[in-house]
């Protein structure tokens, strides 16, 4: 199963990764990060297609997908 690493301290909560995830694995967290934003969190990782779209589109380079 793929692993999703979200560096919360870099995330500004823009939601681009959530919007463009083809498998709809990501959702907005209810927990605020240290900068006052709500970063994404992974839901059902078994649905993840490892396409890397979230990582590619993240303007803050806050997401990495790996095996």
PyMOL Python script that loads the backbone (N, CA, C, O; Angstrom):
from pymol import cmd

cmd.read_pdbstr("""\
ATOM      1  N   UNK A   1       0.848  -1.178   0.000  1.00  0.00           N
ATOM      2  CA  UNK A   1       0.000   0.000   0.000  1.00  0.00           C
ATOM      3  C   UNK A   1       0.896   1.246   0.000  1.00  0.00           C
ATOM      4  O   UNK A   1       1.888   1.294   0.728  1.00  0.00           O
ATOM      5  N   UNK A   2       0.555   2.238  -0.804  1.00  0.00           N
ATOM      6  CA  UNK A   2       1.371   3.468  -0.836  1.00  0.00           C
ATOM      7  C   UNK A   2       1.286   4.238   0.469  1.00  0.00           C
ATOM      8  O   UNK A   2       0.329   4.108   1.232  1.00  0.00           O
ATOM      9  N   UNK A   3       2.307   5.039   0.703  1.00  0.00           N
ATOM     10  CA  UNK A   3       2.324   5.886   1.898  1.00  0.00           C
ATOM     11  C   UNK A   3       2.323   7.341   1.452  1.00  0.00           C
ATOM     12  O   UNK A   3       2.944   7.708   0.454  1.00  0.00           O
ATOM     13  N   UNK A   4       1.620   8.145   2.206  1.00  0.00           N
ATOM     14  CA  UNK A   4       1.506   9.562   1.914  1.00  0.00           C
ATOM     15  C   UNK A   4       2.106  10.338   3.068  1.00  0.00           C
ATOM     16  O   UNK A   4       1.662  10.215   4.210  1.00  0.00           O
ATOM     17  N   UNK A   5       3.115  11.135   2.769  1.00  0.00           N
ATOM     18  CA  UNK A   5       3.755  11.958   3.787  1.00  0.00           C
ATOM     19  C   UNK A   5       3.344  13.406   3.558  1.00  0.00           C
ATOM     20  O   UNK A   5       3.577  13.964   2.486  1.00  0.00           O
ATOM     21  N   UNK A   6       2.736  14.005   4.564  1.00  0.00           N
ATOM     22  CA  UNK A   6       2.306  15.393   4.488  1.00  0.00           C
ATOM     23  C   UNK A   6       3.104  16.186   5.510  1.00  0.00           C
ATOM     24  O   UNK A   6       2.992  15.953   6.714  1.00  0.00           O
ATOM     25  N   UNK A   7       3.903  17.116   5.032  1.00  0.00           N
ATOM     26  CA  UNK A   7       4.696  17.971   5.909  1.00  0.00           C
ATOM     27  C   UNK A   7       3.807  19.152   6.302  1.00  0.00           C
ATOM     28  O   UNK A   7       3.751  20.166   5.606  1.00  0.00           O
ATOM     29  N   UNK A   8       3.119  18.999   7.425  1.00  0.00           N
ATOM     30  CA  UNK A   8       2.109  19.970   7.841  1.00  0.00           C
ATOM     31  C   UNK A   8       2.648  21.376   8.033  1.00  0.00           C
ATOM     32  O   UNK A   8       1.924  22.349   7.816  1.00  0.00           O
ATOM     33  N   UNK A   9       3.893  21.501   8.432  1.00  0.00           N
ATOM     34  CA  UNK A   9       4.424  22.844   8.690  1.00  0.00           C
ATOM     35  C   UNK A   9       4.608  23.650   7.411  1.00  0.00           C
ATOM     36  O   UNK A   9       4.710  24.875   7.469  1.00  0.00           O
ATOM     37  N   UNK A  10       4.655  22.980   6.245  1.00  0.00           N
ATOM     38  CA  UNK A  10       4.774  23.688   4.980  1.00  0.00           C
ATOM     39  C   UNK A  10       3.423  23.965   4.325  1.00  0.00           C
ATOM     40  O   UNK A  10       3.318  24.838   3.463  1.00  0.00           O
ATOM     41  N   UNK A  11       2.408  23.240   4.723  1.00  0.00           N
ATOM     42  CA  UNK A  11       1.092  23.339   4.089  1.00  0.00           C
ATOM     43  C   UNK A  11       0.376  24.633   4.456  1.00  0.00           C
ATOM     44  O   UNK A  11       0.378  25.058   5.611  1.00  0.00           O
ATOM     45  N   UNK A  12      -0.240  25.251   3.439  1.00  0.00           N
ATOM     46  CA  UNK A  12      -1.026  26.455   3.696  1.00  0.00           C
ATOM     47  C   UNK A  12      -2.522  26.197   3.512  1.00  0.00           C
ATOM     48  O   UNK A  12      -3.315  27.137   3.477  1.00  0.00           O
ATOM     49  N   UNK A  13      -2.904  24.931   3.396  1.00  0.00           N
ATOM     50  CA  UNK A  13      -4.311  24.564   3.353  1.00  0.00           C
ATOM     51  C   UNK A  13      -5.062  25.011   2.123  1.00  0.00           C
ATOM     52  O   UNK A  13      -6.259  25.283   2.207  1.00  0.00           O
ATOM     53  N   UNK A  14      -4.399  25.097   0.978  1.00  0.00           N
ATOM     54  CA  UNK A  14      -5.052  25.595  -0.235  1.00  0.00           C
ATOM     55  C   UNK A  14      -6.098  24.629  -0.787  1.00  0.00           C
ATOM     56  O   UNK A  14      -7.045  25.061  -1.445  1.00  0.00           O
ATOM     57  N   UNK A  15      -5.941  23.326  -0.529  1.00  0.00           N
ATOM     58  CA  UNK A  15      -6.919  22.336  -0.963  1.00  0.00           C
ATOM     59  C   UNK A  15      -6.745  21.842  -2.389  1.00  0.00           C
ATOM     60  O   UNK A  15      -7.577  21.073  -2.871  1.00  0.00           O
ATOM     61  N   UNK A  16      -5.696  22.258  -3.073  1.00  0.00           N
ATOM     62  CA  UNK A  16      -5.470  21.811  -4.453  1.00  0.00           C
ATOM     63  C   UNK A  16      -5.321  20.296  -4.498  1.00  0.00           C
ATOM     64  O   UNK A  16      -5.890  19.642  -5.372  1.00  0.00           O
ATOM     65  N   UNK A  17      -4.568  19.740  -3.574  1.00  0.00           N
ATOM     66  CA  UNK A  17      -4.353  18.289  -3.547  1.00  0.00           C
ATOM     67  C   UNK A  17      -5.663  17.536  -3.337  1.00  0.00           C
ATOM     68  O   UNK A  17      -5.881  16.483  -3.935  1.00  0.00           O
ATOM     69  N   UNK A  18      -6.517  18.068  -2.501  1.00  0.00           N
ATOM     70  CA  UNK A  18      -7.814  17.442  -2.222  1.00  0.00           C
ATOM     71  C   UNK A  18      -8.696  17.481  -3.467  1.00  0.00           C
ATOM     72  O   UNK A  18      -9.330  16.489  -3.826  1.00  0.00           O
ATOM     73  N   UNK A  19      -8.724  18.621  -4.107  1.00  0.00           N
ATOM     74  CA  UNK A  19      -9.577  18.832  -5.287  1.00  0.00           C
ATOM     75  C   UNK A  19      -9.184  17.947  -6.461  1.00  0.00           C
ATOM     76  O   UNK A  19     -10.054  17.424  -7.157  1.00  0.00           O
ATOM     77  N   UNK A  20      -7.870  17.772  -6.693  1.00  0.00           N
ATOM     78  CA  UNK A  20      -7.415  17.084  -7.896  1.00  0.00           C
ATOM     79  C   UNK A  20      -7.010  15.629  -7.692  1.00  0.00           C
ATOM     80  O   UNK A  20      -6.533  14.993  -8.631  1.00  0.00           O
ATOM     81  N   UNK A  21      -7.185  15.093  -6.502  1.00  0.00           N
ATOM     82  CA  UNK A  21      -6.888  13.672  -6.280  1.00  0.00           C
ATOM     83  C   UNK A  21      -7.928  12.836  -7.028  1.00  0.00           C
ATOM     84  O   UNK A  21      -9.112  12.897  -6.696  1.00  0.00           O
ATOM     85  N   UNK A  22      -7.512  12.055  -8.032  1.00  0.00           N
ATOM     86  CA  UNK A  22      -8.486  11.284  -8.804  1.00  0.00           C
ATOM     87  C   UNK A  22      -9.187  10.198  -7.982  1.00  0.00           C
ATOM     88  O   UNK A  22     -10.317   9.821  -8.293  1.00  0.00           O
ATOM     89  N   UNK A  23      -8.534   9.702  -6.951  1.00  0.00           N
ATOM     90  CA  UNK A  23      -9.129   8.647  -6.119  1.00  0.00           C
ATOM     91  C   UNK A  23      -9.875   9.207  -4.913  1.00  0.00           C
ATOM     92  O   UNK A  23     -10.500   8.452  -4.169  1.00  0.00           O
ATOM     93  N   UNK A  24      -9.814  10.519  -4.715  1.00  0.00           N
ATOM     94  CA  UNK A  24     -10.472  11.189  -3.573  1.00  0.00           C
ATOM     95  C   UNK A  24     -10.034  10.598  -2.236  1.00  0.00           C
ATOM     96  O   UNK A  24     -10.853  10.326  -1.359  1.00  0.00           O
ATOM     97  N   UNK A  25      -8.727  10.408  -2.103  1.00  0.00           N
ATOM     98  CA  UNK A  25      -8.137   9.845  -0.886  1.00  0.00           C
ATOM     99  C   UNK A  25      -7.961  10.911   0.193  1.00  0.00           C
ATOM    100  O   UNK A  25      -8.051  10.611   1.384  1.00  0.00           O
ATOM    101  N   UNK A  26      -7.713  12.141  -0.216  1.00  0.00           N
ATOM    102  CA  UNK A  26      -7.424  13.213   0.731  1.00  0.00           C
ATOM    103  C   UNK A  26      -8.679  13.951   1.182  1.00  0.00           C
ATOM    104  O   UNK A  26      -9.646  14.092   0.433  1.00  0.00           O
ATOM    105  N   UNK A  27      -8.635  14.413   2.421  1.00  0.00           N
ATOM    106  CA  UNK A  27      -9.713  15.249   2.953  1.00  0.00           C
ATOM    107  C   UNK A  27      -9.086  16.305   3.852  1.00  0.00           C
ATOM    108  O   UNK A  27      -7.955  16.148   4.313  1.00  0.00           O
ATOM    109  N   UNK A  28      -9.816  17.367   4.096  1.00  0.00           N
ATOM    110  CA  UNK A  28      -9.293  18.431   4.942  1.00  0.00           C
ATOM    111  C   UNK A  28      -9.333  17.998   6.405  1.00  0.00           C
ATOM    112  O   UNK A  28     -10.336  17.474   6.890  1.00  0.00           O
ATOM    113  N   UNK A  29      -8.235  18.225   7.082  1.00  0.00           N
ATOM    114  CA  UNK A  29      -8.133  17.881   8.493  1.00  0.00           C
ATOM    115  C   UNK A  29      -8.932  18.853   9.352  1.00  0.00           C
ATOM    116  O   UNK A  29      -9.147  20.002   8.965  1.00  0.00           O
ATOM    117  N   UNK A  30      -9.354  18.406  10.476  1.00  0.00           N
ATOM    118  CA  UNK A  30     -10.022  19.284  11.442  1.00  0.00           C
ATOM    119  C   UNK A  30      -9.000  19.888  12.410  1.00  0.00           C
ATOM    120  O   UNK A  30      -9.322  20.762  13.215  1.00  0.00           O
ATOM    121  N   UNK A  31      -7.754  19.397  12.306  1.00  0.00           N
ATOM    122  CA  UNK A  31      -6.674  19.860  13.172  1.00  0.00           C
ATOM    123  C   UNK A  31      -5.866  20.960  12.464  1.00  0.00           C
ATOM    124  O   UNK A  31      -5.432  20.784  11.326  1.00  0.00           O
ATOM    125  N   UNK A  32      -5.678  22.058  13.127  1.00  0.00           N
ATOM    126  CA  UNK A  32      -4.947  23.189  12.571  1.00  0.00           C
ATOM    127  C   UNK A  32      -3.443  22.976  12.732  1.00  0.00           C
ATOM    128  O   UNK A  32      -2.992  22.460  13.755  1.00  0.00           O
ATOM    129  N   UNK A  33      -2.666  23.375  11.718  1.00  0.00           N
ATOM    130  CA  UNK A  33      -1.215  23.264  11.849  1.00  0.00           C
ATOM    131  C   UNK A  33      -0.649  24.482  12.579  1.00  0.00           C
ATOM    132  O   UNK A  33      -1.402  25.365  12.990  1.00  0.00           O
ATOM    133  N   UNK A  34       0.651  24.532  12.737  1.00  0.00           N
ATOM    134  CA  UNK A  34       1.284  25.598  13.516  1.00  0.00           C
ATOM    135  C   UNK A  34       1.157  26.974  12.872  1.00  0.00           C
ATOM    136  O   UNK A  34       1.332  27.993  13.540  1.00  0.00           O
ATOM    137  N   UNK A  35       0.854  27.006  11.579  1.00  0.00           N
ATOM    138  CA  UNK A  35       0.698  28.281  10.872  1.00  0.00           C
ATOM    139  C   UNK A  35      -0.757  28.744  10.807  1.00  0.00           C
ATOM    140  O   UNK A  35      -1.045  29.811  10.265  1.00  0.00           O
ATOM    141  N   UNK A  36      -1.668  27.949  11.355  1.00  0.00           N
ATOM    142  CA  UNK A  36      -3.076  28.330  11.385  1.00  0.00           C
ATOM    143  C   UNK A  36      -3.888  27.836  10.204  1.00  0.00           C
ATOM    144  O   UNK A  36      -4.978  28.350   9.950  1.00  0.00           O
ATOM    145  N   UNK A  37      -3.383  26.847   9.474  1.00  0.00           N
ATOM    146  CA  UNK A  37      -4.084  26.286   8.322  1.00  0.00           C
ATOM    147  C   UNK A  37      -4.536  24.868   8.629  1.00  0.00           C
ATOM    148  O   UNK A  37      -4.032  24.226   9.551  1.00  0.00           O
ATOM    149  N   UNK A  38      -5.489  24.390   7.847  1.00  0.00           N
ATOM    150  CA  UNK A  38      -5.987  23.028   7.978  1.00  0.00           C
ATOM    151  C   UNK A  38      -5.426  22.188   6.830  1.00  0.00           C
ATOM    152  O   UNK A  38      -5.949  22.234   5.716  1.00  0.00           O
ATOM    153  N   UNK A  39      -4.371  21.426   7.094  1.00  0.00           N
ATOM    154  CA  UNK A  39      -3.741  20.627   6.038  1.00  0.00           C
ATOM    155  C   UNK A  39      -4.608  19.422   5.666  1.00  0.00           C
ATOM    156  O   UNK A  39      -5.543  19.081   6.391  1.00  0.00           O
ATOM    157  N   UNK A  40      -4.300  18.784   4.545  1.00  0.00           N
ATOM    158  CA  UNK A  40      -5.040  17.571   4.191  1.00  0.00           C
ATOM    159  C   UNK A  40      -4.605  16.406   5.067  1.00  0.00           C
ATOM    160  O   UNK A  40      -3.548  16.439   5.696  1.00  0.00           O
ATOM    161  N   UNK A  41      -5.429  15.397   5.092  1.00  0.00           N
ATOM    162  CA  UNK A  41      -5.062  14.142   5.737  1.00  0.00           C
ATOM    163  C   UNK A  41      -5.523  13.017   4.839  1.00  0.00           C
ATOM    164  O   UNK A  41      -6.474  13.172   4.072  1.00  0.00           O
ATOM    165  N   UNK A  42      -4.856  11.896   4.933  1.00  0.00           N
ATOM    166  CA  UNK A  42      -5.210  10.766   4.087  1.00  0.00           C
ATOM    167  C   UNK A  42      -6.350   9.991   4.712  1.00  0.00           C
ATOM    168  O   UNK A  42      -6.427   9.820   5.929  1.00  0.00           O
ATOM    169  N   UNK A  43      -7.213   9.538   3.862  1.00  0.00           N
ATOM    170  CA  UNK A  43      -8.351   8.743   4.321  1.00  0.00           C
ATOM    171  C   UNK A  43      -8.100   7.277   4.035  1.00  0.00           C
ATOM    172  O   UNK A  43      -7.413   6.592   4.794  1.00  0.00           O
ATOM    173  N   UNK A  44      -8.657   6.805   2.943  1.00  0.00           N
ATOM    174  CA  UNK A  44      -8.569   5.398   2.577  1.00  0.00           C
ATOM    175  C   UNK A  44      -7.409   5.185   1.601  1.00  0.00           C
ATOM    176  O   UNK A  44      -7.592   5.263   0.386  1.00  0.00           O
ATOM    177  N   UNK A  45      -6.239   4.919   2.130  1.00  0.00           N
ATOM    178  CA  UNK A  45      -5.038   4.800   1.301  1.00  0.00           C
ATOM    179  C   UNK A  45      -5.083   3.597   0.363  1.00  0.00           C
ATOM    180  O   UNK A  45      -4.343   3.572  -0.620  1.00  0.00           O
ATOM    181  N   UNK A  46      -5.916   2.612   0.630  1.00  0.00           N
ATOM    182  CA  UNK A  46      -6.025   1.477  -0.277  1.00  0.00           C
ATOM    183  C   UNK A  46      -6.603   1.897  -1.627  1.00  0.00           C
ATOM    184  O   UNK A  46      -6.450   1.174  -2.612  1.00  0.00           O
ATOM    185  N   UNK A  47      -7.265   3.056  -1.687  1.00  0.00           N
ATOM    186  CA  UNK A  47      -7.800   3.579  -2.941  1.00  0.00           C
ATOM    187  C   UNK A  47      -6.765   4.383  -3.730  1.00  0.00           C
ATOM    188  O   UNK A  47      -6.980   4.684  -4.905  1.00  0.00           O
ATOM    189  N   UNK A  48      -5.655   4.728  -3.098  1.00  0.00           N
ATOM    190  CA  UNK A  48      -4.631   5.565  -3.728  1.00  0.00           C
ATOM    191  C   UNK A  48      -4.050   4.861  -4.953  1.00  0.00           C
ATOM    192  O   UNK A  48      -3.697   3.683  -4.891  1.00  0.00           O
ATOM    193  N   UNK A  49      -3.952   5.588  -6.063  1.00  0.00           N
ATOM    194  CA  UNK A  49      -3.432   5.035  -7.312  1.00  0.00           C
ATOM    195  C   UNK A  49      -1.944   5.338  -7.506  1.00  0.00           C
ATOM    196  O   UNK A  49      -1.371   4.965  -8.530  1.00  0.00           O
ATOM    197  N   UNK A  50      -1.321   5.996  -6.554  1.00  0.00           N
ATOM    198  CA  UNK A  50       0.093   6.383  -6.618  1.00  0.00           C
ATOM    199  C   UNK A  50       0.400   7.218  -7.860  1.00  0.00           C
ATOM    200  O   UNK A  50       1.486   7.111  -8.429  1.00  0.00           O
ATOM    201  N   UNK A  51      -0.540   8.036  -8.273  1.00  0.00           N
ATOM    202  CA  UNK A  51      -0.333   8.857  -9.468  1.00  0.00           C
ATOM    203  C   UNK A  51       0.590  10.038  -9.182  1.00  0.00           C
ATOM    204  O   UNK A  51       1.226  10.560 -10.097  1.00  0.00           O
ATOM    205  N   UNK A  52       0.669  10.464  -7.924  1.00  0.00           N
ATOM    206  CA  UNK A  52       1.529  11.576  -7.554  1.00  0.00           C
ATOM    207  C   UNK A  52       0.954  12.943  -7.881  1.00  0.00           C
ATOM    208  O   UNK A  52       1.658  13.947  -7.780  1.00  0.00           O
ATOM    209  N   UNK A  53      -0.310  12.999  -8.271  1.00  0.00           N
ATOM    210  CA  UNK A  53      -0.936  14.267  -8.632  1.00  0.00           C
ATOM    211  C   UNK A  53      -0.903  15.248  -7.457  1.00  0.00           C
ATOM    212  O   UNK A  53      -0.659  16.438  -7.657  1.00  0.00           O
ATOM    213  N   UNK A  54      -1.142  14.769  -6.252  1.00  0.00           N
ATOM    214  CA  UNK A  54      -1.134  15.638  -5.071  1.00  0.00           C
ATOM    215  C   UNK A  54       0.246  16.258  -4.871  1.00  0.00           C
ATOM    216  O   UNK A  54       0.369  17.449  -4.583  1.00  0.00           O
ATOM    217  N   UNK A  55       1.266  15.445  -5.025  1.00  0.00           N
ATOM    218  CA  UNK A  55       2.637  15.909  -4.860  1.00  0.00           C
ATOM    219  C   UNK A  55       3.030  16.875  -5.968  1.00  0.00           C
ATOM    220  O   UNK A  55       3.690  17.884  -5.717  1.00  0.00           O
ATOM    221  N   UNK A  56       2.626  16.565  -7.183  1.00  0.00           N
ATOM    222  CA  UNK A  56       2.962  17.385  -8.337  1.00  0.00           C
ATOM    223  C   UNK A  56       2.319  18.771  -8.281  1.00  0.00           C
ATOM    224  O   UNK A  56       2.947  19.764  -8.650  1.00  0.00           O
ATOM    225  N   UNK A  57       1.079  18.838  -7.823  1.00  0.00           N
ATOM    226  CA  UNK A  57       0.337  20.095  -7.830  1.00  0.00           C
ATOM    227  C   UNK A  57       0.508  20.939  -6.572  1.00  0.00           C
ATOM    228  O   UNK A  57       0.108  22.103  -6.554  1.00  0.00           O
ATOM    229  N   UNK A  58       1.093  20.372  -5.528  1.00  0.00           N
ATOM    230  CA  UNK A  58       1.248  21.113  -4.275  1.00  0.00           C
ATOM    231  C   UNK A  58       2.214  22.286  -4.455  1.00  0.00           C
ATOM    232  O   UNK A  58       3.393  22.068  -4.732  1.00  0.00           O
ATOM    233  N   UNK A  59       1.738  23.527  -4.303  1.00  0.00           N
ATOM    234  CA  UNK A  59       2.607  24.682  -4.502  1.00  0.00           C
ATOM    235  C   UNK A  59       3.660  24.850  -3.394  1.00  0.00           C
ATOM    236  O   UNK A  59       4.620  25.603  -3.556  1.00  0.00           O
ATOM    237  N   UNK A  60       3.477  24.153  -2.284  1.00  0.00           N
ATOM    238  CA  UNK A  60       4.398  24.275  -1.155  1.00  0.00           C
ATOM    239  C   UNK A  60       5.295  23.060  -0.991  1.00  0.00           C
ATOM    240  O   UNK A  60       6.070  22.994  -0.037  1.00  0.00           O
ATOM    241  N   UNK A  61       5.207  22.088  -1.910  1.00  0.00           N
ATOM    242  CA  UNK A  61       6.013  20.857  -1.849  1.00  0.00           C
ATOM    243  C   UNK A  61       5.860  20.177  -0.490  1.00  0.00           C
ATOM    244  O   UNK A  61       6.838  19.733   0.111  1.00  0.00           O
ATOM    245  N   UNK A  62       4.626  20.106  -0.022  1.00  0.00           N
ATOM    246  CA  UNK A  62       4.345  19.564   1.310  1.00  0.00           C
ATOM    247  C   UNK A  62       3.891  18.111   1.290  1.00  0.00           C
ATOM    248  O   UNK A  62       3.637  17.544   2.353  1.00  0.00           O
ATOM    249  N   UNK A  63       3.778  17.484   0.109  1.00  0.00           N
ATOM    250  CA  UNK A  63       3.277  16.121   0.021  1.00  0.00           C
ATOM    251  C   UNK A  63       4.244  15.255  -0.788  1.00  0.00           C
ATOM    252  O   UNK A  63       4.761  15.675  -1.823  1.00  0.00           O
ATOM    253  N   UNK A  64       4.475  14.037  -0.290  1.00  0.00           N
ATOM    254  CA  UNK A  64       5.296  13.045  -0.984  1.00  0.00           C
ATOM    255  C   UNK A  64       4.556  11.729  -0.932  1.00  0.00           C
ATOM    256  O   UNK A  64       4.066  11.324   0.123  1.00  0.00           O
ATOM    257  N   UNK A  65       4.472  11.053  -2.080  1.00  0.00           N
ATOM    258  CA  UNK A  65       3.857   9.727  -2.164  1.00  0.00           C
ATOM    259  C   UNK A  65       4.973   8.718  -2.401  1.00  0.00           C
ATOM    260  O   UNK A  65       5.818   8.912  -3.275  1.00  0.00           O
ATOM    261  N   UNK A  66       4.974   7.647  -1.625  1.00  0.00           N
ATOM    262  CA  UNK A  66       5.996   6.616  -1.807  1.00  0.00           C
ATOM    263  C   UNK A  66       5.388   5.235  -1.591  1.00  0.00           C
ATOM    264  O   UNK A  66       4.253   5.106  -1.134  1.00  0.00           O
ATOM    265  N   UNK A  67       6.158   4.212  -1.925  1.00  0.00           N
ATOM    266  CA  UNK A  67       5.700   2.818  -1.751  1.00  0.00           C
ATOM    267  C   UNK A  67       5.856   2.378  -0.340  1.00  0.00           C
ATOM    268  O   UNK A  67       5.524   1.240  -0.008  1.00  0.00           O
TER     269      UNK A  67
END
""", "prot")
cmd.dss("prot")
cmd.show_as("cartoon", "prot")
cmd.util.cbc("prot")
cmd.orient("prot")
